[in-house]
Each structure stands twice: as structure tokens, then as C-alpha cells.
Amino acid sequence: MPVALLLCALAFPIVARVVVGPRGAAIHVRWAQPLDAPMRQQLEARFRLMDGQRMDSSTWRYDLADPSTENIRRIISDAAVEDTDGLDRARFSLGAAVRTGRRLRSGSGDAIVFAVDRVALVLAALAAIVGLPGASGGAFSWKRAGATVAVRVRSLTLGTPRAATTSASALDLGPVRPRLWTAVTLAAAAPFVITLCVTLWETPIPISEAVALFEDVLEQPLALFWSPNDTYYRPLFHVALAALWRIGDLDATLGSIKLLTIIPIVVLVSVFVWHLRPRTALDAAAALVAVTVLIGSAGFRDNLEVVLPYTIVGMCMAAIVWAILEREPRRWTCALVVVCALVAIGFKEQGLVILPVIVVAWWSRAPGATRGLAITAVFIGVAYVAFRLSGSAAWAPFEQDLGLGFSEIDRRDAAARFGAFPYWIYAYNSASTISGVLFSEPSRGVFQAVRAFLVERDPQPGLVVDVASSCVLTLLIAGWGLRGVAAARRGEWSPEGRLFLATVAALLASGALSFNYSRERLGGMAVVFYAMAAFHAVRAASSQLVQVARVRLGSVALVLILLSAGWSIRAIATLEWARGHSWSNQREWFVMLPEREISFARRPTYQRLLTSMTEQGRVPSAPRPTPYPDWFARLIGQLR
């Protein structure tokens, strides 16, 4: 394990510099005349020219965030650029320009590199501590490792009975240190989580949905958002949004709105790892795989919109609730669980998934789940449904377009075709959401991977990675979970058996709540439990490596390595999705703004919001997708 920590300490700084991009450069650009301000701003965003300072009527000083040869060639070759200073116009490279900070993919690139460098130093120190002979708690023991290897070789070569081989814990080859390995896991996950959060922080607030949503909370009375007549019932979210808009300062308000997404992500990952509490090196490795499953799942990725933190808040609350239920109760346990459930439900109806999880925890004798808490959960669920049904509004049979087979159907066409008896299509939508969590197929109700393979004859690598990694992991979880349930029938429930039942309950509840249409984000609540189950399943499979026959040992190890690699690729795809979403939001401010100014000319609040938010929407430092090679871009789904 010290070697692994040392390798991470060496690799993290390199990876951080590759991810955030190279240092920029201070250059001058003389624009051709005439060039109006909107066109110049669009070119500045295209060429990644930041912090523009006007030197004279046509010359501007910029921080060039993207000093790549291709970008410099585009700048020099553009007809709107009359001349440049600081660039080698013959070689399309930097000349004598002064180098600046790393801002290509994140305005906080230097801060990210600084933080990752410090994390690398911590990992290097941990490697030294873990590797010290005779360290407290018992560090890595060459004597015990040699004995373990000797037993393993003897069992393979002399046919020692399986009962005489080493136990599953022998693979750990290290001490039981919950605090140390939890800290190591959090430190290893920190660079990625920090990069994701910084990307979301620097993502522009979009025009679509966001401006109209802000207009509603500024103009409508708060009591309106508590009415059961609204199809999209998210009262706590609207109340929180209205409270943030009363801060006064625009930058502070928009930053606080982004924190509604960022803070739950940090808390979710932290509580997730803290609850798993890896005790050994093997546990830490399995926990890291589980973190990549959490972040790489479509249900997590699809809930990263900076203005719509509905489900990501619920996912955070679900992790907190389960961590509490699995610990001995205290006087505040029931109250905190109920508050978390109400917050999740108040942000979006998907929070109702927590209620059957509480009931399952009580039924399977979780330490923190009492009979009174289970009754309260049932009461909250019944009261919520009765309250929503008490509204006088007539709900449409389908609120959004839905997928069916290999294509999507417009909601109006779906109502005409299935409105008389929509229940079978409701069942299809529910099953699609559940299957999407377990197998990454279908997506939005559409069998995209099957269509690409059978109809289009183009098996896209990104879809193959998604489906293959999900199928293998789901099979591992199923085998592990069924063994845990079978063991529970012979005695007391174990935490693993309870978690498997909670995962099943969360999946069924998520499916039931998505009856109207299927989307990846609607399975987000179940993803939390699926990722926790992945930790136990991967750990169990890894532990059994010492017990399998020699012929199967290499095959099982290869499957686990490929599984980990597949989910790591999907985690990278989540980060690139966030960057692509940022770039899409910025394009809206260049493309949609003129049309919106005309269409909403009679709505003064909307117009005022457009005017005040334009600058943040067109900021050149907004994150953009990483220009990976085509083969890797296809692997993470950038090119399809």
C-alpha cells in the first residue's frame, strides 16, 4: 500500500496539470474596424481571450487562456484580427509573451493545482508513515506478507484444502485503521470532487429555465408555491431561491444559487465515504471504486445542473439518513431523519424514496430505525399523496416527451395514442428508470445502445463502456446481496443484507415516481444505495480472489480491474458533461439573448434579469470540454 500511495502522490500533480490545462499568456490584439462590441465579445469567447483591457481605439490586451497551436492559428488567421503582439505569427506559437495563470478549463486552475499538490504531499507523508516498520497499529509486515504468499503458493501447488488457505482478510496485508484509510480514500477522491465543484462554480447560469424561474420567485407570492395544484411541486426549493434573491447583490445571489448544488455534492461524497468507513487497504480500494460508481452514474450526472439542484439535495439527504439508521439511536436520531426526509421531499417528490427505505431499515432491524420512526415515515407518505391529490388542477397524462423502444414520442402524440389507457406505458417508464440505474439502458426510455448496435451498426464505445460496466457491477451486487439475504434467514440481519433490501426499495420507489416519463435524473436517489452496495460487492469479490482456483484467479482479477477502469472512465465523462453543459449555457447567451429580448419585451422583470446576467453568461473563462483525442472522446461519450 505505501507504493500505491506514493504512486498517487506522484501522479496527482501531473494529472491536475493535464486536466486544468497549460498556463496562459499576456498578448495584444488589434481588431479590424469596424467591429461592434457583441461580435468582439463572441470572438473573445471563441479564442479564450480573457480580462480584456482597451489600450486604444482598436487594440486590446488579453490573457490568452488557450495557448495551443491550433487556437493561435485561428486567432492569426481570422479576418477580424488585424495584428497581434506576443505571438509568433510564423510558427503559430507564443513569442515573448509573459506567461499567466492556468485558466483554460477553469478560472481556478492555479488553485486546483495548488490544492492537488498539497494533497500529493499528504499522500507522500502517509506513504512514509504506513511504510514505517513497527508503526503504531502494526504497519505493513513483510513477515506476515511472506507467510501469506507462502500459504497461497502451497495451496496452489500441493493442493492444500480450501479450508486451510488464508482467510479473505489476508489480502489486506496491512493493519485495520479506520481513520487512516477513510482519510486516504477522501484524499484520493478530493482532487476530482474539487475539480467538479470548481467547474460548477464557474459555469454560467443559463437563459433557458433559469431566468423564468427567477422571475417567478421574484414576482409570485410564496404561498403560491405551496399549492398542491402545481404539477412540479418543489416548495422548499422555491422558498430557498426566493430567500437567496433577497440578498441584494447579484454576484452573491448567483453564487449562493450555485452553492445549492455544490454543497450537497461535497456533503454527499463525504458522508458516503464516512459511512463506508474503510478499515483496510482493500476496503479503501473498494471505497474508491464505489465513489467512481456514485459520480459516474447517469443518475448523478444528470442532476448537476447549477440552477436545478432538486435531486442532488435529496441524494445528500438519503446518504445522511442511511448513515444515521445504521448507527445506534440517540435522542435526536428520529428528529434528524424526519427533517432530512422532509427537506428531500420539499425540494422534489423524488425525496419520497427515503420513506420506504426507512420502513425497510426498521423491518430489517437497523439499529437507528425504531417502530415510531417507521410509522412516521408511512404517515408522511400518505399525507403527501393525499395533499397532492387534493388539488383541483387537472394533470396531463404525460408532462414531458417520453421514450419508447428506439425513439422518443412527443407528449401530445403520446397522450393521443395512450391517453385512454396509459398504465402500460407508465409501467414501461418505471421499468426504464430502474433498468437505467442497473444496466445504463434504456436512456430516457430509448434503447440507445441496442439501436446503435443493431439498427445503426455503429457500436459506440461510450455506450459499450456504460452498459458493460453497469451489467458486470449489477451481477456482482446481485450475487453479493442474495447471499446476504439468505444469511439473514438463518439468523440476524447484517448491515450488508439491510443495504441490499434498501437498494431494492429505492429502485422500486424511484421507478414508481417516474411513471410519467423516464429520465436518468429520476433514478438519482437509488444511485446512492447502488453505489454503497457496489462497495460491499467489489470488496467481497476482491476478498474471494485468494479462495479461487489458480486458473480462475487471473480472470477474476482482470474483470475487477476492467470494472474499475470502466467506472473511472464514466467518472471522467461526468466531469466532461459538466464542462460541456457550461459551454452550452454560455452559447445560449450569444445565440438566444437577442430573440429573448424581443419575445419578452413586455415582461420588465425578465428583461431586467437578462440585462443584469448577461455579463456572467458571456464570461470568457467559462469551463469548456477538454479537447481529448477522438478515440478517448468517443470512449467518454463526447463524440457520438
N, C-alpha and C positions, 0 to 999 in steps of 0.2 A: 504493500500500500504506500509506503514512503516514496517509491519510484513513481507511482501514479500521481501522487500529489505534486512531486517535483516536475513531472511532465506537464501537468496542468499549469503550474506556475510559469513554465517556460512558454507554453502555447498561448495562454490567455492574452498577454500583451500583443503577440503577433496577430492573433485573430481580431482583437479590438481595433488595431490599426487598419486591418483589411476591411473590417465592417464599416467603420466611420469614414474611411477614405483618406486620401493624402492631404497634406497641408495646402492651403490656398496661396494666392499671390496678389499683391497690390499692383494694379495695372491702370492705364488710362485709355479711354476710348473716345474718339471724335466721331460723333454721329453725322451722317449725311443730312443735309437740310432739303426740304422741310421734313420734320419728324415730330408728330404730336406726342403728347405725354402718354396716352393709353398704349400706342404702338411701342414706344420706348420701354414702358413697363413690361409689356409682353415679351419683348426681346431680352430684357434683363432677366426675366424668369427663365426663358428658354436657355440662355447661355450661362445661368447661375452666377450672375453679376450682382453682388450684394453691397449694401451700405454705400449707395451712390452719393457722391458729393460733386456738385456742379462747380467746375473750375472756370469756365467762360460760357459763351453762348451755345457752344456745341460740344465741348469737351467735359467728360465726367471721369472722376476717379472711382474705381471699384475694387472690391475684394473678390477676386475670381475664385469661387469655391471649387470649381471643377477644372483643374489644370491639365486634363488629359489631352493627348494629341488630337483626338477627334473633335473635342469641343473647341480647342484653339483653332483648328482648321475651319470649323463652322463660323466662328467669330470673324476671322480674317476674310473669309470668302463671302460673307453676307453683304448684299448691296447696300444695306443701311449703315454699314460701318465704313467710314471714310479712312480712318487711320487708327493705329494703336501704338502704345508705348509700354515697354516691359515684356513684349512678346517677340520671339524670333520668327519673323514672317516667312522666312525661307524654310525652316525646319519644323514649323508649327509646334514650337515648344516655348518654355519660359526663357526669357533672356536674362536681364539683370534685375528682374523684379524681386522685391522684398517678399519673403515668404510670410504668410499669416497663419491663422488657426485652421483646424480641421473642421470644415463646415459643409462638406459635400453632401452627406446624408443626414446630418443632424447639426443643428446650430450649437449643440453642446458637445461636439466631438472631442474637444480637448478635455472637457470634464469627464467624459466617459473613459478616455484613455487613462487619465489620471486615476480614476477610481479603480479601473481594472488593474492598473499597475500596483496599486496598494493591495488589492485582493491577491494578486500574484505573490506579493511579499508575505502576506499572511499564510498562504498555502505553502510557500517555501519554508516558513518557520514551523508550520505544523508538520511538514515532512521531516524536518530535523528532529522535532520533539518525538514524533511517533517512532522514528528510527533509532532513538537512543536506547542502547541496551540497558535493561533494568529500570526503565522509566516507571513511574508510579502507575499501578494498574496493570503492569505487565505489558511491555511493548512487544514488537514482533520477535518471536523466539525462533532462532534458527534450529535449535534442538527439537522443538515441537514440530516445526515445519518439516524437518528431516524425518522425524518419526512418522508424520502423516504420509509423506511421499513414500516412505518405505513400506508402510502398511498397504498403500494403494498399489504399488508395484507388485508386492507379494500376492495381493488378492487377484491381480490380473494374470500373473504368470504361473502361480501354483494352484489357482482355483480355490482360494480361501472362500468358505461360505459367506454369503452376503451379510449374515448377522455378525460376522467377525470383522467386517470392514469398518472404516471410520464412520462416525456419525455425520449427519448433514452439517453440523456446525463446524466440522473440521475444515471445511472450505474457507472459513473466515480467516484462518491463520492470523489472528490478531485478537486484541482484548475487547471486552464488552465495555464500551464507553459511550453511553447515550448522548451526553452533551457534546463530546468531541465530534462524533460522526454526524450529529444533527447540524452542528456548526459547519462542518466540512460540506455537507450537502447544500446548505443555504449559501455558503460562499461560492460553490461551484455553479449554482443556479443564478446567483446575483448578477453577473455581467449581462446575461441575456435578458433578465427581467428589467434591469435598469435601462438597457438599450430600448426595449419595447416601450417602457414608460416615457422615456425621453422623446421617442418618436411620436407617441400620442400627445405629449405636451406641446410639441411643435407643429402638430397637424392643424391646418386652418379649419375653423368652423365653416361648414358648407352653407350654401344658399338653400338647397332643397331640404325640406322638413324643418331645418333649424330656425330660419328666420320666421316662418309662420308659427312655429312652436313658441318662440319668444314673444311674438305678437300676441298670442293667446294669453300667456300668463301675465302680460302687461296690461291687457285691456279687459279680460274677463274677471268677474268676481271669483274668489277662491271657492266659494260654496258650489259653483257650477261643476268643479272637478270632482266633487264628492257625490254627484248624482249618479244613480245606477243606470241612467238612460244611455250613457256613453258606451259605445262598443268597446273602445280602447280605454279601459278603466285603470288609471295609474295615479291615484290621488296624491300619494306621498311624493312621487316624482315631480308632479306639477307644483305642489306646495314648496318643495325644496328649490325648484327652479325659480319660482316667484320670489322666494326669500333671497336668493343669490342676486337677482336683478335689482334688489333694493340696496345693494352695496353702494351703488352710485358710480364708481369708477369702472369704465368699460373693460380695461385690461384685467382688473381684479375679478370682475364678474365672469368674463370668458375663461380666465384661468381657473376659477373655482368650479365652473361647469366641467372643465376637463378633469379636475380632481375627482369628480363624482365617478369617473371611470378608472382613474389611475390608482386611487387609494384602495378601492376594493380588490384590484389586481394584486397589489403588494400584500394586503392582508390575507387574501385567498392563498397565495403561494406560501406565505409564512406559516399560516395556521395548518395548511396541508402538510408541510414538512414537519412542523412541530408535532402534529398528531401522529404521523407515521413513526416518529422518534427512532430513526435508525440506530441500532446498537452496535453494529459491527461494520467492517468494510464491505461485506456482502450486502448488508442492509442499505448502506449508503449508495452503492451502485444501483440497487433495485429502486431506491427512492428517486435517484436522478432519472431513471427511465420513466418512473411514474410522473415526474414533473414534465418531461417531454410529452407524455401522453396527454396530460392536462392542457398544456399550451398548444400542442399540435393538433388537438381535436377541432373539428369544424364547429362544434358547439361552443367552444371558447372563442375561436377566431371570429365567428360571425357576430359576436357580442362586443366587439371592440370599437364600435362607433362612438366617437367622443361626445356626441350630443344625446345618445340613446343608451344610457347605462342600465336599462331596466334589469336585464337578466344577470349581468355581471355582479350587481349588488346582491341578487338572490343567490347566486353561486357562492359568494362570500359568506352569506348568512347560513347556507346549507353546511359549509365546511365547519363553521363555528358550532352550529347545533350538534353535528355528529361528534365533534371533539368533546363537547360537554357531556353528551349522552353516554359516552364510553368511559367516563370517569365517575368516581364516587360522588354522590349528590351532596350539595351544600345548601344552605338556606336560600341562596339566590339562584340556584340552578333552574328551577321551573320558571321563575320570572324572566330570566335572561333568554331561555329557549323560546318562550312565548313572544317576547319582544322581537327577537330575531325573525321569527316566523311572520309576525305582523309587518315588519319592515319589508321583508321579501315580497309578501303579498301586496303591500301598498305600492310597491314600485312596479309590479306586474303580476298578473294572475299565475304565471309560472311558479311563483313562490308557494303556491298551494302544494307543490311536490313535497315540501318539508313535512306536511301534516301526516300523510301515510308513512313516511319514514319514522316519525315519532312513534306511531302506533306499532310498527314492526319492531322498533327498538324495545318497546315495553313488552311486547309478546315474546320476544327472544331474550328477555331478562337482562337488558343492558343496565349497567349499574346506575346510571343517572336518569333512567326513564321510569317514572312512577305511574301508578294507575291514574292518579289525578291529572297528571300531565297528558296521558293518552286521552282521557275524557275531554280535557280542554281542547286538544287538537281536533277531535271529532266535532266538538261544538263549534269551533271556529270555522271549520269546513262547511258544516251545514248552514251556519248563519250567513256565511259569504254567499253561498249559492242562492239561498232564499232572498237575500238582499238584492243580488243582481237580477233575479227573476222578477222582483217586484217592480222593476222599471216598466214604463209604458211604451218605450221605444220598440219598434218592430225591427228585428235584426235580419239582415240579408242572409240567405243560406250560405253564401261564400263571400267573405270580406276581401279576399285577395285572389290573384290568379293562382291556379293550382297545377301541379304536375301530375301527369298520368301516363305511365308507360315511357315512351321515348320523347314526349313533347309536353309543352305547357298549354293550358287552356285558359282563355280569358274568363274572368269571374262571371261576366254576364252570359257568356256562352255556356259556362258550367251550370249556372242557375237555370237556363232554358233546357239543358239536357237532363240534369239530375235533380232539379228543384222539387219535383213531385215526390221523389223518394231518395233523399240524399244520403241515407245512412250507410250504404255500402261504400260510397266514396269517402265518407267520414272515416270508416274503418280503414280504408286504404291510406288516407292521410296519417292516421295514428300509427299504423304499421310502418309507414315510410319513415317517420321520425325515429321510431325505435330502431329500425334497421339501419338508419343513417348513423346512429351512435355506435352500433355494434359492428357494422361492416362498411361504413362510409359509402353506402349505396342502398337506395337511391339518394340523390341530392335534390332537394326541393321537389321531391316526388318523381323526379325523372331519373331513369336508369342511364346515367351518362356514360359510365364505364362500359356497360353492356352494349350501348349504342355505338360507342367508339370502336369497340372490338368486333361486333357482329355486323353492324349496318354500315358504318363509315370505313371499316377495315383500317383503322388508324389507332392502334392501342397506345394511347398517350401515356408516357412514362409517369407523369404526376398522378394520374388516376390509378395506374397499376400499383404504385407505391402506397397510395391511400388505402385501396381495397385489400392488398396483400397484408400490410401491417395490421390493419383492423381485424381481418379474419384470423390471423395467427394469434393475436393477442386475445381475441374473444374466445377462441378454443382453449387457450391456456386458462383464462378466467373461469370458463365453464367447468373444466376438469377440476381445478382447484376448489371452486365453490361447491360443486356437488359432493366432493369428498368432505368438505366442512359440514354440509347439511347432514350427510349420512352419519358423520361422527356425532352430531348433536342429537340424533335419535337414540344413541346409545348412552348418553349422559348429558352433562350440562352444555349449554350453548357457549361456544367460543367467540371471541371478537371477530374472527375470520368468518364464521358462519353467519353472525349477525350482519356483517358488512355485505355479504353476498345477498342476503334477503333484502337489505336496504337498497342495494343496486337494482335488484329486480323490481322492487316497489317504485323506485324513482323512474325507472324506464317506463313502466306501465302508466304511471301518473303523467309523465311528460308526453307520452303518446296520446293519452286521453285528452289532455289540454290542447293538443294540436289537431283536433278533429277537423277544424275548419279549413286549414291549409297546412302543408308541411314545409318547414324551413329548418336549416341546421341550427339556428339560434334557439329554436324551441326545445332542442334536446340538451341545452346547456346545463340545466340543473342536474340531469342524470350523469353528465360528464364528470362531475366532481366525484361521485361514488364509483364510476367506472375506472377513473384514474387511481383511486385508492385501492380498488380491487386489483388493478394492474400491479401495484407494488407487491402485494402478497403472492400473486400468481407467478410473477417473474422471480421473486425470491425463492419460492418453493421449487420452481423448475431449476433454478441455478443450484440449489442445495442438493437436488437429486442427481446432479452430474456425477457425484462420487459413487453413486449407487448403480449406475447403469453399466451395461457391458462395454468392453473396450471398443467393439465395433460401432456402438451407438454413441459413444462419448463425443467424438468429433462432430457427428451430425447434429446432436442436440446443441452443442456449443455454437456451431455455425448458425443454427436457426436463431438462437438468442442474440448473437452478435448482429445478424441481419435485422432482427426485430428492433433492436436498439437503434441501429443506423436508420431504419425506415422512419421511426418516430422522431429522431433527431432532424431528419430532412423535413418532416412535417412541421416541426417547431420553427425551423428557419423559414418555411413557407408562411407561417403565421406572421413573422416579423416583416416579410416582404409584402404580405397582404396589407399590413398596417401602412407601410410606405406607399404602396400603390393607392390605397384609399386616401392618403394625404395628397398625393399628386392629383387624384380625381377631384378632390374638394377644391384644390386651387384652380383647376381648369374651369370649374363652374363659375368662378368669379371673373374669368376672362370671357367666357362664352355666353353664360346665361344672364349676366348683370344687365346689359342693355335691354334685353327683352323683358326682364322683370321690372325694370324701372318704368317701362311703358305699360305693361299689363296691370301693375299695382299702383298706378299713379294716384288713384283716389283713396288709398289707404295710407294716411300720414305716418302711422307708427311703423308700418312695414318699410316705407321709404326712408324713415329716419334710421332704422336698423341697417338697411342696405348701405346707406351713406357712411355710417359710423364703423361698419365692419369691413368695408372694402379694403382698407389698408392691411388688416391681418389676413385677409383672404388672398392677397396678391404678394405677400412677403416672399422674396426670392429664396430665403433659407428653408422653406418648407421641405420636409423629407421627401425623397423620391426613390423609386425602386432601384436596387443595386443592379448595375449592368453586368450581370453574370454571363458567362459563355452560354451559347444557345442550348447545349446539352444539359447544363445544370438548370437553366431557366425552365426547360421543359420538365425536368425532374421535380421541381418545386411548384410547377403549375403556372409559372409566369407566361409561358408560351403554350397555347393550346389551339 
